[in-house]
Amino acid sequence: MPVPPNERRPDHPLDSQFIDRWSPRAFSPAPVPRDVLNTLFEAARWAPSCFNEQPWLFLVATEKDDLVRFGDLLSTGNQVWATRAPVLAFLFARRVFSHTGRPNRTFMFDCGAAWMSLALQACKLGLFAHAMAGFKREELYGELGVSPDDYEAICAIAIGSYGDVALLPPDVAAREKPNDRRPISSFVVYGRMGQDAGTEAADSAS
Ligand SMILES: Cc1cc2nc3c(=O)[nH]c(=O)nc-3n(C[C@H](O)[C@H](O)[C@H](O)COP(=O)(O)O)c2cc1C
């Protein structure tokens, strides 16, 4: 199926992989072979993490029964599109360091890096990964057999190739294109907060 045109334009020189990745909702049900999935999780595997703790845990559904079970755990808003995906996963983050048992303050951050690695690798293989925070948190742990004392549920992830936009509800289909971003001047501060010299000024001064 044709992927919508990507009209993203970076403000500064950039490797295209960062704007090529986006989060569609029109997924094809075509299965993703296990070796390809292994490559995606291999990308996650090499993400950096505090003390190399690697606090990520992916629970993955590829078989019909599991996909139904995982799909039932999504919010209704996500169910309308994500249940067509051939792969659903839930990403959990382990709360404590394995070598000390003490709280890991960067556990979610590290899992974010793993998620992004997976998403970029998916894009390089012509696939898409779409993260979802909309899921039934109160049912999730029991249904998937994960201890909430040990793990924080971060997001669900739909993975697959691009599908048929016409199968999406009209309001969802209307949003089906890569979105834009705020400029770097809105989130990069040189020096300290409150100083006049923001990114734009610093850029033009150099
Ligand atoms: C942690 C996280 C949670 C998200 N939750 C949802 C969600 O529940 N439903 C959804 O449709 N999109 C969800 N998204 C997708 C974001 O809306 C999307 O990443 C954002 O608009 C930027 O667009 P892009 O990924 O296409 O670049 C989520 C993304 C992330 C990273």
The ligand as an SDF file (V2000), in Angstrom:
LIG
                    3D

 31 33  0  0  0  0  0  0  0  0999 V2000
    5.2580    7.0560   24.7100 C   0  0  0  0  0  0  0  0  0  0  0  0
    4.3250    7.3500   23.5610 C   0  0  0  0  0  0  0  0  0  0  0  0
    2.9780    7.1540   23.7100 C   0  0  0  0  0  0  0  0  0  0  0  0
    2.1070    7.3600   22.6340 C   0  0  0  0  0  0  0  0  0  0  0  0
    0.7740    7.0530   22.7720 N   0  0  0  0  0  0  0  0  0  0  0  0
   -0.0070    7.0420   21.6820 C   0  0  0  0  0  0  0  0  0  0  0  0
   -1.3230    6.5270   21.7650 C   0  0  0  0  0  0  0  0  0  0  0  0
   -1.7960    6.0510   22.8000 O   0  0  0  0  0  0  0  0  0  0  0  0
   -2.0810    6.5450   20.6350 N   0  0  0  0  0  0  0  0  0  0  0  0
   -1.6020    7.0300   19.4380 C   0  0  0  0  0  0  0  0  0  0  0  0
   -2.3360    6.9980   18.4440 O   0  0  0  0  0  0  0  0  0  0  0  0
   -0.3510    7.5330   19.3430 N   0  0  0  0  0  0  0  0  0  0  0  0
    0.4700    7.5360   20.4220 C   0  0  0  0  0  0  0  0  0  0  0  0
    1.7660    7.9670   20.3220 N   0  0  0  0  0  0  0  0  0  0  0  0
    2.2780    8.5010   19.0470 C   0  0  0  0  0  0  0  0  0  0  0  0
    2.5370   10.0070   19.1500 C   0  0  0  0  0  0  0  0  0  0  0  0
    1.3210   10.6980   19.0330 O   0  0  0  0  0  0  0  0  0  0  0  0
    3.5420   10.3850   18.0650 C   0  0  0  0  0  0  0  0  0  0  0  0
    4.7670    9.7580   18.3040 O   0  0  0  0  0  0  0  0  0  0  0  0
    3.7480   11.9040   18.0000 C   0  0  0  0  0  0  0  0  0  0  0  0
    2.5830   12.5740   17.5720 O   0  0  0  0  0  0  0  0  0  0  0  0
    4.8750   12.2480   17.0370 C   0  0  0  0  0  0  0  0  0  0  0  0
    4.5670   11.7480   15.7700 O   0  0  0  0  0  0  0  0  0  0  0  0
    5.5000   10.7190   14.9940 P   0  0  0  0  0  0  0  0  0  0  0  0
    5.7820    9.5560   15.8950 O   0  0  0  0  0  0  0  0  0  0  0  0
    4.6860   10.3330   13.7940 O   0  0  0  0  0  0  0  0  0  0  0  0
    6.7560   11.4330   14.6430 O   0  0  0  0  0  0  0  0  0  0  0  0
    2.6260    7.8040   21.3890 C   0  0  0  0  0  0  0  0  0  0  0  0
    4.0040    8.0140   21.2500 C   0  0  0  0  0  0  0  0  0  0  0  0
    4.8510    7.7860   22.3170 C   0  0  0  0  0  0  0  0  0  0  0  0
    6.3450    7.9770   22.1090 C   0  0  0  0  0  0  0  0  0  0  0  0
  1  2  1  0
  2  3  1  0
  2 30  2  0
  3  4  2  0
  4  5  1  0
  4 28  1  0
  5  6  2  0
  6  7  1  0
  6 13  1  0
  7  8  2  0
  7  9  1  0
  9 10  1  0
 10 11  2  0
 10 12  1  0
 12 13  2  0
 13 14  1  0
 14 15  1  0
 14 28  1  0
 15 16  1  0
 16 17  1  0
 16 18  1  0
 18 19  1  0
 18 20  1  0
 20 21  1  0
 20 22  1  0
 22 23  1  0
 23 24  1  0
 24 25  2  0
 24 26  1  0
 24 27  1  0
 28 29  2  0
 29 30  1  0
 30 31  1  0
M  END
$$$$
